[in-house]
Each structure stands twice: as C-alpha cells, then as structure tokens.
Amino acid sequence: MCLPSPWQTARKLTPVDTTVADPLVGRLLDGRYRVESRIARGGMAAVYLALDIRLDRTVALKVMHRSLAEDPDFVRRFIGEAKSVASLSHPNVVHVFDQGTDGAHVYLSMEYVPGRTLRDVLRERKRLPAREALEIMIPVLAALGAAHQAGMVHRDVKPENVLLSDDGRVKVVDFGLARAIEAGNQTKTGVMIGTIAYMSPEQVTAGVADARSDVYAAGVMLFELLTGQQPYQGDNPMSVAYRHVHDRVPAPSSLVAGGPPVLDTLVLSATDRDPNRRPADATALLVAAVDAHRMLPRDMGPQRPPTGAAGPAPHGMGAPAANPTLIHSRTEMLTAPAVASPEVRRKAGFRPNWFIVALAVVMVGAIAGTGWWFSEGRYTKVPDLLGMNITIAKSEAEKQGFAVKIGPAEHDKQLAEDKVLRTEPESGKQVLSGAVVTLIPSSGPVKIPVPNVVNLSEADARAKISDAGLTTGAVSRVASDIVQRGLVLRTSPQVGTKVTEGKRVELVLSAGQLMPDVSEMQCDQADAFLRQKGFDSTVVQQTDNAQPGTVIAQSPAARAEVTAGQAVQLTCSKGPDAGFHWPWENPSNVQPGQALVAIPDVRFKDIRDATSELRTAGFKVRVRKIAGAGAVVAENPLGQAPAGTRITIWH
C-alpha cells in the first residue's frame, strides 16, 4: 500500500489546488494554529502552512484525512508514535512540535522546512553524480541511524520523505506514520504497508519490518539516485513485489557505465534479499557510506546527465568544500557513533587501507568522547512536567538540577488553574545541565461575569449575553409585581457571577402582576391590603350565608394578570337572611364545655410566632400565602370563637 508524501513539490509555497476551497484555510485550529494555506495533499494527509499564534512561529501542519481520524485504533497509535518522534531530536529529522485533535481533525505540528523533496530533484535532474548522491544519503542515514538507536523504524523510506531545504539541509520526515496506519482499521490481512518500489522482501512476504528493512529501502533509494530509475519495473504493484522477493537488485554500473565499483558494493550490500546479510542498521550503512565517499576520486564532481535529462547540477554541488549538504552531513553523522562489523566490510568488498583504518579509529574515538561529553557531561533532557501542579513541578525540576522560573499564567480551556500548561524549553528538549526552565501555568478557562440584563427584554438580554461571550439557556416566567411583564426578572447564575466562557445563562422573565386571592378575608382587611398594593378597590355588599364582613367574590379573579392601579371590585357578605344565627351568637346552642374564647389578634406579627400563639390559645390555624412577606397581613375571624375553631391567617 503506497503512502504518498504530502509535501510541497514546488520551490515557492502556494496551495496545490486553488480551484477547490479548503474549509481549513483561514481557520484557527485547536485555538492555536491559524491555517494560512494548503501546501500539499496526499493519500493519508494534507499539509498546511500555519502560524502558531501562541509562540508566533510558522509551522507545517499535517492533518490526517477524516477516514483515518475516525479510526480510534489509528488515533491511539498515531498519538503514541507522535510522542516517540517528538522525542527524537536530530538535525536531519523534521522536528515534531505538537500533536492534537480538534473535532474531527487529527493533526501534527511540525518544523516548517522551505525547499523541495528529493523526488522533485530526481524529477528535474533524472540522476545525480556519485559524490552528490552520497552527500545526500549520508545525512539521511544519520537520521535513520538515530531513529534505529532509539528503537524506531521508519518503514517508508523513499525520496518523497526526504526534504532538501533552501539552505542545503537534508531532513527526513514521516517517521511513525506507516506504523500508526498499520495498527489501525485501515488495513486488512495481507495488505502491505509502505511503498512497493522500496519494500524489502521480508515486508512483502511476512509483513514485518525492522531497521534492516529501512537499510534495504535506503539502498534502493541510492540505486535510484545513481541511475535515475527504480530497480524493478512492472505492470502492477504485485509484479514489482514479486521481483523484490525473487530477484537481486542489479549493480548501478550495469545501467550507468563508469559508475564507481565501491557504490555498486554499497548498494548490493544494503539490498541483499537476506536481511541477515545486510548492514545491521542505518548507522552501520552510514559508516560504510562515509568510507565509500572518501574512496571516490576527487575529480568525480557533477557528471553530464544522460540524453534528455535536465542540465548540470546547481553551482557548487559535487565540490566538497562548497557543498552545504556535505558540510552539514560531516557534522551530523557524529550523532550515529557506530562502525560496520568486519563481516560487513569483508562482504562489502573493501580492501584494507591502514591510513583509512587509523583515521576511522581516531574518528570513532572522537565520536565516543563527543557522545559522552554531550549526553552525560553537559546536556540533559527537559523533564515532562505538563499537567502537574505548578509548585510540585517547580520542586521536581529543581531536584533535577534546573533553575526554575514561573512565567505569566495563560488561559486554557481544558487545563485547570495552577497546572503546568507548557515549559520553555519544551519537554524532551536537550539543554545544558542547570539551564533555566520556565514553567507557564494555566489560569484555567477564561472567566466572564454574567452581565446585568435585569429589566431588559428577552431579545436584548440574549444579545448582551452573547456579546459577553456566553450563551442563553432555558427561559422561564414567574409572577412579579415589581418588574414589568416580559422583562428579565433575574438570571441563573446571578448577575456578576464569573463563569466559564461559553457557559449557558438561564433567564427568568416576569409574567407580570397577578391578582391576589383575598377570598374569605375580612372586607376591611382585604380593601386595605389591595390599596397598599396600588389597586383601586371598591366594595359591594351581598346577602350570603358566609360570615358577615368577609369577601365572597372578587373581580378580576384570583391570579388573573393585572396592572398597577387597576380597578378591583370586592363582593362582601352582609350576613344571612333573618332567622339564621351563628352557633356562638346563641349561648343556648353552645355545647357544655364550649365556652367562647378570645381570638388573639396576630396581625403584623411574624408568621411563626402568630401560628404558635393561636395554637396555644386552642385554635386551629390555616395559613395562606398572598404577599410573600414574613408577617401576617390579615386574619379571620377576629373577636371570639369556641376553642378548636379554624382561624385563617394571610402572609
């Protein structure tokens, strides 16, 4: 299965497809990366040029296609591989800065390398001179060697995954992507992961890959650099795969006359069908490549390309002193301190040269000393303190010998307050022992006070809440004789409360003033209460069996919507017809032991005290809520009544 590289193929960075609008362009991804343009699009991902607004730096943003992002196994493995690659600090590896998800988008934030791919160079120039080909392969092998020593395998080494920067640096990209895809649900049994033209025999037959598989792919890539074509051609991928298993990669000189024998040996050793006969890893192949480079004649500069090829190489390519790629590779290969075994050298066909042997011994000694000096003597990794309490993180870093500063806190939607949001330098970075590490704490999500929307209409309240960065939640209505009907009475959370950005704020609207229920209240008390509430009250009398002087009807009816100053009519009982007597009005009707008892006047007393006093006097008590106050506003009956009579009080 082919993994096309989604890196830009032109020297100038312009979107590869300007005919179709990309919905990610112009968007702020994950609240941090402003997507400027799409650089390229491949089979597994699209790459964008983006600005990290937090650190104010340009990055390359690789966003996986939705089909991969929807596979939980892929996402889980992708995150793990991203962490491994981020820990791989090497000058010839494209650095991974960050990994994250934003909705359906799974992305990597990587070092932006302006330039073009090795595939672009081959497409333009067809093939490269021997010395120039090695000067590109040496930093590639240094990058792969560093990965192999860290226990990582690339699995998809090919020219599309080698970047040549405008300033002459060589960078390898896409470590771990093939492994993440292989672990997900995107593949089925028998489907091969990698690019078939560079796939080792063991990958084809058993689907397994280790450091020697990367060595095989590197050998095929060197063959292509030298000859301008891949070793096997076929009508379909399966025919090419068959030839990887059953054929032997030919010597480059069999296609390009006059090719150096030492490079034939190097290619044939790297592409041996038996992985046990190849160099053990990219570091061993790197040492052999450096030796081969030394053995090339000094006059083997840029060669004239074959008929139909592009013109000569750019100025300086092939001249050791002026080639920036070689300058970089000579320094960077020190990161891979290993030598090929005698068996590998014997099979590679190298003849002893005591000067070269002595030089190699000195070089290995220098490499070993340099490795100790940088890894143990002076440099150490910044610890992973992300998510820890800021105080604990400071103590932990100081225990490891770092000088610690606490930077200004920054808001973060996910991370709680006083947790480490990031470190400067970032976790895993190699720094001098005792260096200053700045901890940037989280101040938690942005908190916004609920705006004052009381007495506003629902529409105005919604607009003001939205302008504040909040959203409107449920809307309910309750009666109020204070706030006009339809206006906001209160909010939940209350006005002024600081809440997380985007939180819902519930609105409680006024349903207007409702007519109080004054039925059964004594007329004079009801009239006084309603006038106090602002109503224009009138009283009419009507014969009724109800207790004289009590309200038997009202207009408007109880709980009807009313307005302040509205006219209200109370209909009060003037007592029954002649001949009707209340039991306590005729002593002859009072049963023995039912003497009349004075009813305490509890008006304007606290409701709890009033209830207690009436019950102590021997009466039953019914409480009706009418004003919402804590004091009694009306009482009926008053005067005297037999013990056990029910007394109604309003509050």
C-alpha positions as CSV (number, residue, x, y, z in Angstrom):
1,M,0.0,0.0,0.0
2,C,1.5,3.3,-1.1
3,L,2.0,6.2,1.4
4,P,2.3,9.3,-0.9
5,S,4.2,12.1,0.7
6,P,2.0,15.2,1.1
7,W,4.9,17.7,1.0
8,Q,5.0,20.6,-1.4
9,T,6.7,19.9,-4.7
10,A,7.3,23.5,-5.8
11,R,10.0,25.7,-4.6
12,K,7.5,28.5,-3.8
13,L,4.8,27.8,-1.3
14,T,1.5,28.1,-2.9
15,P,-1.7,26.0,-2.4
16,V,-1.5,22.9,-4.7
17,D,-5.2,23.2,-5.6
18,T,-6.6,26.6,-5.9
19,T,-9.8,25.5,-7.7
20,V,-11.4,24.0,-4.6
21,A,-11.8,25.9,-1.4
22,D,-10.3,24.2,1.6
23,P,-12.5,24.6,4.7
24,L,-9.5,24.6,7.0
25,V,-7.8,27.6,5.3
26,G,-8.4,30.7,7.4
27,R,-9.5,28.6,10.4
28,L,-7.9,28.8,13.9
29,L,-7.3,25.1,14.6
30,D,-7.4,24.0,18.2
31,G,-7.4,27.6,19.3
32,R,-3.7,27.9,18.4
33,Y,-2.8,27.3,14.8
34,R,-4.0,29.8,12.2
35,V,-4.1,27.9,8.8
36,E,-2.7,30.1,6.1
37,S,-2.7,27.9,3.0
38,R,-2.6,24.3,1.9
39,I,0.9,23.2,0.8
40,A,0.0,19.8,-0.5
41,R,-2.4,16.8,-0.3
42,G,-1.5,13.1,-0.2
43,G,-3.3,9.8,0.3
44,M,-3.2,9.9,4.1
45,A,-3.0,13.6,5.0
46,A,-2.9,17.2,3.9
47,V,-0.1,19.6,4.8
48,Y,-0.8,23.2,5.6
49,L,1.3,26.3,6.2
50,A,0.2,27.7,9.6
51,L,1.1,30.2,12.2
52,D,1.4,29.1,15.8
53,I,-0.1,32.2,17.4
54,R,1.0,31.2,20.9
55,L,4.7,31.1,20.0
56,D,4.5,33.3,16.9
57,R,6.3,30.9,14.6
58,T,5.5,29.3,11.2
59,V,4.8,25.6,11.3
60,A,3.9,22.8,8.9
61,L,0.5,21.4,10.0
62,K,-0.2,17.8,8.9
63,V,-3.9,17.0,9.2
64,M,-4.9,13.4,8.8
65,H,-7.8,12.6,6.4
66,R,-11.2,12.1,8.0
67,S,-11.2,8.3,7.3
68,L,-8.1,7.9,9.4
69,A,-9.2,10.3,12.1
70,E,-12.5,8.3,12.6
71,D,-10.5,5.1,13.4
72,P,-9.9,5.0,17.2
73,D,-7.1,2.4,16.8
74,F,-5.3,4.7,14.4
75,V,-5.7,7.8,16.5
76,R,-4.4,6.0,19.6
77,R,-1.3,4.6,17.8
78,F,-0.8,7.9,16.0
79,I,-0.6,9.8,19.3
80,G,1.9,7.3,20.6
81,E,4.0,7.5,17.5
82,A,3.9,11.3,17.6
83,K,5.2,11.3,21.1
84,S,8.1,8.9,20.1
85,V,9.0,11.1,17.1
86,A,8.8,14.3,19.2
87,S,11.5,12.8,21.5
88,L,13.8,12.1,18.5
89,S,15.9,15.2,18.5
90,H,18.3,15.1,15.4
91,P,19.3,17.8,13.0
92,N,18.3,15.6,10.0
93,V,14.8,14.7,11.3
94,V,11.9,17.1,10.8
95,H,11.0,18.0,14.4
96,V,7.5,17.3,15.7
97,F,6.4,20.1,18.0
98,D,2.9,19.2,19.0
99,Q,0.0,16.8,18.4
100,G,-3.7,17.2,19.0
101,T,-7.2,16.9,17.9
102,D,-9.8,19.5,17.1
103,G,-13.2,17.9,16.5
104,A,-12.8,15.5,13.5
105,H,-9.3,16.8,12.8
106,V,-6.2,14.9,14.0
107,Y,-3.0,16.8,13.4
108,L,0.7,17.1,13.9
109,S,2.5,20.5,14.2
110,M,6.0,20.1,12.7
111,E,9.0,22.1,11.8
112,Y,8.5,24.1,8.6
113,V,11.3,23.3,6.0
114,P,11.1,25.6,3.0
115,G,12.5,23.8,0.0
116,R,11.6,20.7,-2.0
117,T,11.7,16.9,-1.8
118,L,14.3,14.6,-3.2
119,R,11.7,13.3,-5.6
120,D,11.5,16.8,-7.0
121,V,15.2,16.8,-7.6
122,L,15.1,13.4,-9.3
123,R,12.1,14.6,-11.4
124,E,14.2,17.6,-12.6
125,R,17.6,16.1,-13.0
126,K,16.9,12.3,-13.6
127,R,20.0,11.1,-11.7
128,L,22.9,12.5,-9.6
129,P,26.7,12.2,-9.7
130,A,28.1,9.6,-7.4
131,R,29.6,12.0,-4.9
132,E,26.5,14.2,-4.8
133,A,24.3,11.1,-4.3
134,L,26.3,10.1,-1.3
135,E,26.3,13.6,0.2
136,I,22.5,13.4,0.3
137,M,22.4,9.8,1.6
138,I,24.9,10.4,4.4
139,P,22.6,12.8,6.4
140,V,19.6,10.6,5.5
141,L,21.4,7.6,7.0
142,A,22.4,9.7,10.0
143,A,18.7,10.4,10.7
144,L,17.7,6.8,10.2
145,G,20.6,5.6,12.4
146,A,19.5,7.9,15.3
147,A,16.0,6.5,15.0
148,H,17.2,2.9,15.0
149,Q,19.3,3.5,18.1
150,A,16.2,4.9,19.7
151,G,14.3,1.7,18.8
152,M,12.3,3.3,16.0
153,V,11.8,2.1,12.4
154,H,10.7,4.5,9.6
155,R,9.0,1.8,7.4
156,D,8.6,4.1,4.4
157,V,12.0,5.4,3.3
158,K,11.7,7.0,-0.2
159,P,12.7,10.2,-2.0
160,E,9.2,11.7,-1.2
161,N,10.1,11.6,2.5
162,V,13.4,13.4,2.2
163,L,13.3,17.2,2.2
164,L,16.1,19.4,0.8
165,S,15.9,22.9,2.4
166,D,16.8,26.0,0.5
167,D,19.8,26.4,2.7
168,G,21.2,22.9,1.9
169,R,20.0,20.9,4.9
170,V,18.7,17.4,4.4
171,K,15.7,16.3,6.5
172,V,13.8,13.0,6.8
173,V,10.0,13.2,7.5
174,D,7.0,10.9,8.3
175,F,8.6,8.7,11.0
176,G,5.9,6.5,12.5
177,L,3.0,7.3,10.2
178,A,3.2,3.9,8.4
179,R,3.3,2.2,11.8
180,A,0.2,4.1,13.0
181,I,-1.7,3.3,9.8
182,E,-0.7,-0.4,10.0
183,A,-2.1,-0.7,13.6
184,G,-5.5,0.9,12.7
185,N,-8.5,-0.5,11.0
186,Q,-7.5,1.0,7.6
187,T,-5.7,-2.2,6.5
188,K,-6.8,-5.8,6.2
189,T,-4.8,-9.0,6.4
190,G,-2.4,-9.3,3.5
191,V,-2.3,-5.6,2.7
192,M,1.3,-4.3,2.6
193,I,2.2,-1.0,4.4
194,G,4.9,1.0,2.7
195,T,5.8,2.0,-0.9
196,I,6.2,-1.1,-3.1
197,A,9.2,0.2,-5.1
198,Y,11.3,0.4,-1.8
199,M,9.8,-2.5,0.1
200,S,12.1,-5.2,1.5
201,P,11.4,-8.9,0.7
202,E,10.5,-9.6,4.4
203,Q,7.9,-6.8,4.3
204,V,6.4,-8.4,1.2
205,T,6.3,-12.0,2.4
206,A,5.7,-11.6,6.1
207,G,4.6,-8.0,6.6
208,V,7.4,-7.4,9.2
209,A,9.8,-4.5,9.3
210,D,12.9,-3.7,11.4
211,A,16.0,-1.5,11.0
212,R,17.3,-3.7,8.2
213,S,14.1,-3.0,6.2
214,D,15.0,0.7,6.3
215,V,18.5,-0.2,5.2
216,Y,17.1,-2.1,2.2
217,A,14.9,0.9,1.2
218,A,17.9,3.3,1.6
219,G,19.9,1.0,-0.7
220,V,17.1,1.1,-3.3
221,M,16.9,4.9,-3.0
222,L,20.7,5.2,-3.5
223,F,20.3,3.0,-6.6
224,E,17.7,5.4,-7.9
225,L,19.8,8.5,-7.2
226,L,22.7,6.9,-9.2
227,T,20.7,5.5,-12.1
228,G,17.6,7.7,-12.4
229,Q,15.2,4.8,-12.1
230,Q,14.0,2.2,-9.6
231,P,15.5,-1.3,-9.8
232,Y,12.3,-3.1,-10.6
233,Q,9.6,-2.1,-13.1
234,G,6.3,-3.9,-13.6
235,D,2.8,-3.6,-14.9
236,N,1.3,-3.7,-11.4
237,P,2.4,-3.5,-7.8
238,M,2.3,-7.3,-7.3
239,S,4.7,-7.9,-10.1
240,V,7.2,-5.4,-8.5
241,A,6.7,-7.1,-5.1
242,Y,7.4,-10.5,-6.7
243,R,10.7,-9.2,-8.1
244,H,11.8,-7.8,-4.7
245,V,11.4,-11.4,-3.3
246,H,12.9,-13.4,-6.1
247,D,15.4,-11.1,-8.0
248,R,18.6,-9.3,-6.9
249,V,18.9,-5.6,-7.3
250,P,21.4,-5.0,-10.1
251,A,24.6,-3.0,-9.7
252,P,24.1,0.7,-10.6
253,S,27.1,0.5,-13.0
254,S,25.1,-2.1,-15.1
255,L,22.8,0.8,-16.1
256,V,25.2,3.7,-15.9
257,A,28.6,3.0,-17.4
258,G,31.6,4.1,-15.5
259,G,29.9,4.0,-12.1
260,P,32.3,3.6,-9.1
261,P,32.6,-0.1,-8.0
262,V,32.6,1.0,-4.4
263,L,29.0,2.2,-4.8
264,D,28.0,-1.0,-6.5
265,T,29.2,-2.8,-3.5
266,L,27.4,-0.4,-1.1
267,V,24.0,-0.8,-3.0
268,L,24.3,-4.6,-3.3
269,S,25.2,-5.0,0.4
270,A,22.2,-2.8,1.5
271,T,19.7,-4.6,-0.8
272,D,20.7,-8.2,-0.1
273,R,17.5,-10.3,-0.1
274,D,18.6,-11.9,3.2
275,P,18.2,-9.3,6.0
276,N,20.9,-11.1,8.0
277,R,23.5,-10.3,5.3
278,R,22.7,-6.6,5.2
279,P,24.3,-3.9,7.5
280,A,22.6,-4.3,10.9
281,D,21.1,-0.8,10.9
282,A,21.4,2.6,9.2
283,T,24.4,3.5,11.4
284,A,26.4,0.6,10.0
285,L,25.4,1.6,6.5
286,L,26.3,5.2,7.3
287,V,29.9,4.2,8.2
288,A,30.2,2.3,5.0
289,A,28.8,5.2,3.1
290,V,31.4,7.6,4.7
291,D,34.2,5.2,3.8
292,A,32.9,5.0,0.2
293,H,32.7,8.8,-0.1
294,R,36.4,9.0,1.0
295,M,37.3,6.4,-1.7
296,L,35.7,8.3,-4.5
297,P,38.2,10.1,-6.8
298,R,38.4,13.9,-6.1
299,D,37.6,14.7,-9.7
300,M,34.2,12.9,-9.5
301,G,32.1,16.1,-9.5
302,P,28.9,16.7,-11.3
303,Q,28.6,14.5,-14.3
304,R,26.8,15.3,-17.6
305,P,23.3,13.9,-17.4
306,P,22.1,11.3,-19.9
307,T,20.4,12.4,-23.1
308,G,17.0,14.0,-22.3
309,A,18.0,14.8,-18.7
310,A,18.0,18.2,-17.2
311,G,21.0,20.4,-17.3
312,P,24.0,20.3,-15.0
313,A,23.6,20.4,-11.2
314,P,23.4,23.8,-9.5
315,H,26.7,25.5,-8.9
316,G,28.8,24.0,-6.1
317,M,27.1,20.6,-6.0
318,G,29.8,18.0,-6.1
319,A,32.6,20.2,-4.9
320,P,33.3,19.1,-1.3
321,A,34.4,22.5,0.0
322,A,31.4,24.4,-1.3
323,N,28.6,21.8,-1.0
324,P,26.4,22.9,2.0
325,T,24.8,19.4,2.2
326,L,28.3,17.8,2.7
327,I,29.2,20.4,5.3
328,H,26.0,19.5,7.2
329,S,26.5,15.8,6.8
330,R,30.0,15.8,8.1
331,T,28.8,17.4,11.3
332,E,25.5,15.5,11.6
333,M,27.0,12.0,11.2
334,L,28.6,12.4,14.6
335,T,25.2,11.6,16.0
336,A,25.4,8.0,14.9
337,P,28.5,6.6,16.7
338,A,28.9,3.0,15.3
339,V,31.1,1.2,12.9
340,A,30.4,-1.7,10.5
341,S,31.4,-5.1,11.6
342,P,34.4,-6.8,9.9
343,E,32.0,-9.3,8.3
344,V,30.0,-6.4,6.7
345,R,33.2,-4.8,5.5
346,R,34.5,-8.1,4.1
347,K,31.3,-8.8,2.3
348,A,31.1,-5.2,1.1
349,G,34.4,-5.8,-0.7
350,F,36.6,-3.1,1.0
351,R,40.3,-3.6,0.8
352,P,42.4,-2.7,3.9
353,N,43.9,0.7,3.8
354,W,45.9,1.4,7.0
355,F,45.6,5.1,6.7
356,I,41.8,4.9,6.5
357,V,41.8,2.4,9.4
358,A,43.8,4.7,11.6
359,L,41.6,7.6,10.6
360,A,38.5,5.6,11.4
361,V,39.9,4.7,14.8
362,V,40.6,8.3,15.6
363,M,37.1,9.3,14.3
364,V,35.3,6.6,16.4
365,G,37.3,7.7,19.5
366,A,36.3,11.3,18.9
367,I,32.7,10.3,18.3
368,A,32.7,8.3,21.6
369,G,34.2,11.2,23.5
370,T,31.8,13.7,22.0
371,G,28.9,11.4,22.8
372,W,29.9,11.2,26.4
373,W,30.5,15.0,26.6
374,F,27.1,15.8,25.2
375,S,25.0,13.1,26.7
376,E,26.4,12.7,30.2
377,G,28.8,15.6,30.7
378,R,26.8,18.7,29.8
379,Y,23.4,18.0,28.3
380,T,20.2,16.7,29.8
381,K,16.5,16.5,28.7
382,V,13.9,18.9,30.0
383,P,11.5,16.7,32.1
384,D,7.9,16.2,31.2
385,L,6.1,18.4,33.8
386,L,2.9,19.1,31.8
387,G,-0.3,18.9,33.8
388,M,1.5,18.9,37.2
389,N,0.7,21.3,40.0
390,I,3.0,24.3,39.4
391,T,4.5,24.0,42.9
392,I,5.2,20.3,42.6
393,A,6.6,20.8,39.1
394,K,9.0,23.5,40.3
395,S,10.3,21.3,43.1
396,E,10.7,18.3,40.7
397,A,12.7,20.4,38.2
398,E,14.9,21.9,40.9
399,K,15.6,18.3,42.2
400,Q,16.9,17.5,38.7
401,G,19.3,20.5,38.8
402,F,17.4,23.0,36.7
403,A,16.9,26.7,37.6
404,V,13.2,27.3,37.5
405,K,11.2,30.5,36.7
406,I,7.4,30.8,36.8
407,G,6.1,32.6,33.8
408,P,2.8,34.5,33.4
409,A,-0.2,32.3,33.5
410,E,-2.3,31.7,30.4
411,H,-5.9,30.7,29.9
412,D,-6.6,27.1,28.8
413,K,-10.0,25.5,28.1
414,Q,-9.0,22.0,29.4
415,L,-6.3,22.5,32.0
416,A,-7.2,23.6,35.5
417,E,-5.7,26.6,37.2
418,D,-2.2,26.3,38.6
419,K,-1.3,23.3,36.4
420,V,1.7,23.4,34.1
421,L,0.5,24.3,30.6
422,R,3.9,24.2,28.9
423,T,7.6,24.6,29.6
424,E,10.2,26.7,27.9
425,P,12.2,24.9,26.5
426,E,9.7,22.2,25.8
427,S,9.6,18.8,27.4
428,G,12.2,16.4,26.0
429,K,14.5,19.1,24.6
430,Q,18.2,18.7,25.2
431,V,19.6,21.6,27.2
432,L,22.7,22.3,29.2
433,S,22.6,20.9,32.7
434,G,21.5,23.5,35.2
435,A,19.7,25.6,32.5
436,V,16.8,27.8,33.2
437,V,13.4,26.2,32.6
438,T,10.4,28.5,32.6
439,L,7.1,27.0,33.7
440,I,4.0,28.5,32.2
441,P,1.0,27.8,34.5
442,S,-2.6,27.6,33.4
443,S,-5.1,30.1,34.7
444,G,-7.9,27.8,33.7
445,P,-10.6,28.7,31.2
446,V,-11.5,32.4,30.6
447,K,-14.0,33.5,33.3
448,I,-16.6,36.1,32.3
449,P,-19.0,37.9,34.7
450,V,-22.7,37.4,33.9
451,P,-23.8,40.8,32.5
452,N,-26.7,42.7,34.1
453,V,-29.7,42.1,31.9
454,V,-32.4,42.7,34.6
455,N,-35.3,44.8,33.2
456,L,-34.3,44.1,29.6
457,S,-36.4,42.4,27.0
458,E,-35.6,38.8,26.2
459,A,-34.1,39.8,22.8
460,D,-31.9,42.5,24.3
461,A,-30.8,40.2,27.1
462,R,-29.8,37.4,24.6
463,A,-27.8,39.9,22.6
464,K,-26.0,41.3,25.7
465,I,-25.2,37.7,26.9
466,S,-23.8,36.8,23.5
467,D,-21.7,39.9,23.3
468,A,-20.2,38.9,26.7
469,G,-19.0,35.5,25.3
470,L,-21.8,33.5,26.9
471,T,-24.9,31.7,25.6
472,T,-28.5,31.9,26.6
473,G,-30.0,28.8,28.2
474,A,-33.6,28.0,29.3
475,V,-36.1,30.8,29.7
476,S,-38.9,30.6,32.4
477,R,-41.5,33.0,33.7
478,V,-42.7,33.9,37.2
479,A,-45.2,36.4,38.6
480,S,-43.8,39.7,39.7
481,D,-45.4,42.9,40.9
482,I,-42.1,44.7,40.7
483,V,-40.8,44.0,37.1
484,Q,-43.0,44.7,34.0
485,R,-44.3,41.7,32.2
486,G,-41.9,40.3,29.6
487,L,-38.8,41.8,31.0
488,V,-35.9,39.9,32.7
489,L,-36.5,39.5,36.5
490,R,-33.3,37.6,37.3
491,T,-30.7,35.2,35.8
492,S,-29.1,31.9,36.8
493,P,-26.2,32.2,37.6
494,Q,-26.8,35.5,39.2
495,V,-25.7,38.8,37.6
496,G,-21.9,39.4,38.3
497,T,-21.1,35.7,38.9
498,K,-17.9,34.8,37.0
499,V,-18.4,31.7,34.7
500,T,-16.5,29.8,32.0
501,E,-16.5,31.3,28.6
502,G,-19.5,29.9,26.6
503,K,-21.5,28.8,29.6
504,R,-25.3,28.9,29.4
505,V,-27.1,31.6,31.4
506,E,-30.8,30.9,32.2
507,L,-33.3,33.8,32.0
508,V,-36.3,34.3,34.4
509,L,-38.8,36.7,32.8
510,S,-41.6,38.5,34.7
511,A,-45.0,37.1,34.0
512,G,-46.5,40.4,35.2
513,Q,-48.5,41.1,38.4
514,L,-51.2,38.6,39.3
515,M,-54.4,39.4,41.1
516,P,-54.1,38.3,44.8
517,D,-56.6,35.8,46.2
518,V,-58.4,37.7,49.0
519,S,-61.4,35.4,49.3
520,E,-62.6,34.7,52.9
521,M,-60.6,37.7,54.1
522,Q,-62.4,40.3,56.1
523,C,-63.5,43.0,53.8
524,D,-61.8,45.9,55.6
525,Q,-58.6,44.0,55.7
526,A,-58.8,43.0,52.0
527,D,-59.6,46.5,50.9
528,A,-56.6,47.9,52.9
529,F,-54.3,45.2,51.5
530,L,-55.3,45.8,47.9
531,R,-54.9,49.6,48.2
532,Q,-51.5,49.1,49.7
533,K,-50.6,47.1,46.5
534,G,-51.7,50.0,44.3
535,F,-55.2,48.8,43.2
536,D,-58.3,51.0,43.1
537,S,-60.6,48.9,45.3
538,T,-64.4,49.2,45.7
539,V,-66.7,47.1,48.0
540,V,-70.3,45.9,47.4
541,Q,-72.4,44.1,49.9
542,Q,-74.5,40.9,49.2
543,T,-76.7,38.7,51.4
544,D,-74.9,35.4,51.9
545,N,-74.7,32.6,54.5
546,A,-70.9,33.3,54.8
547,Q,-69.7,35.1,57.9
548,P,-70.7,38.8,57.7
549,G,-68.0,41.1,56.5
550,T,-66.0,38.5,54.6
551,V,-65.0,38.6,50.9
552,I,-67.2,36.1,48.9
553,A,-66.1,37.2,45.4
554,Q,-63.6,39.4,43.6
555,S,-63.1,40.9,40.1
556,P,-60.6,40.4,38.5
557,A,-60.5,36.8,39.6
558,A,-57.6,35.5,41.7
559,R,-54.3,35.0,39.8
560,A,-55.5,36.9,36.7
561,E,-52.9,39.1,35.1
562,V,-53.4,42.7,36.2
563,T,-51.6,46.0,36.1
564,A,-50.8,48.5,38.9
565,G,-53.6,50.9,39.6
566,Q,-56.2,48.6,38.1
567,A,-59.8,48.8,39.5
568,V,-60.8,45.9,41.7
569,Q,-64.3,45.1,43.0
570,L,-64.8,43.1,46.2
571,T,-68.2,41.5,47.0
572,C,-68.6,41.1,50.7
573,S,-71.2,39.1,52.7
574,K,-73.6,41.2,54.8
575,G,-74.8,38.0,56.5
576,P,-77.7,35.6,56.0
577,D,-81.4,36.3,56.0
578,A,-83.3,36.9,59.2
579,G,-83.6,33.9,61.5
580,F,-80.1,32.5,60.8
581,H,-77.7,32.5,63.7
582,W,-74.1,31.5,64.1
583,P,-73.6,28.9,66.8
584,W,-71.6,31.2,69.1
585,E,-74.1,34.0,68.8
586,N,-76.8,32.0,70.8
587,P,-75.4,30.8,74.1
588,S,-78.2,28.2,74.3
589,N,-76.6,26.5,71.2
590,V,-73.2,26.3,72.8
591,Q,-72.5,22.8,74.0
592,P,-71.2,22.3,77.5
593,G,-67.5,22.9,77.7
594,Q,-67.6,25.1,74.6
595,A,-67.2,28.5,76.1
596,L,-66.3,31.3,73.8
597,V,-62.6,32.1,73.8
598,A,-61.0,35.4,72.8
599,I,-59.1,35.1,69.5
600,P,-55.6,36.7,69.7
601,D,-55.0,39.4,67.1
602,V,-51.8,38.3,65.5
603,R,-51.8,40.7,62.5
604,F,-48.4,42.2,61.6
605,K,-46.7,39.5,63.8
606,D,-44.1,37.0,62.4
607,I,-45.9,34.1,60.8
608,R,-44.3,31.5,63.0
609,D,-45.0,33.5,66.2
610,A,-48.6,34.1,65.1
611,T,-49.2,30.4,64.4
612,S,-47.8,29.4,67.8
613,E,-49.9,32.0,69.6
614,L,-53.1,30.9,68.0
615,R,-52.5,27.2,68.7
616,T,-51.6,27.9,72.3
617,A,-55.0,29.7,72.7
618,G,-56.7,26.5,71.5
619,F,-57.4,27.3,67.9
620,K,-56.7,25.5,64.6
621,V,-54.6,27.5,62.1
622,R,-54.8,27.7,58.3
623,V,-52.0,29.7,56.6
624,R,-52.5,31.3,53.2
625,K,-49.7,32.9,51.3
626,I,-50.6,36.1,49.5
627,A,-47.9,38.7,49.8
628,G,-44.8,36.6,50.2
629,A,-43.9,38.5,53.4
630,G,-42.9,37.0,56.7
631,A,-45.5,38.9,58.7
632,V,-49.3,38.3,58.9
633,V,-51.3,40.8,56.8
634,A,-54.8,39.6,57.6
635,E,-56.7,37.4,60.0
636,N,-60.3,35.9,60.0
637,P,-62.2,35.6,62.2
638,L,-61.4,38.1,64.9
639,G,-63.1,38.5,68.3
640,Q,-64.4,35.4,70.0
641,A,-65.0,31.8,68.9
642,P,-65.3,28.4,70.5
643,A,-62.0,26.6,71.2
644,G,-61.0,24.5,68.2
645,T,-62.3,26.9,65.6
646,R,-60.1,27.2,62.5
647,I,-58.5,30.7,62.2
648,T,-57.2,31.7,58.7
649,I,-54.2,34.0,58.6
650,W,-52.6,35.5,55.4
651,H,-48.9,36.5,55.0
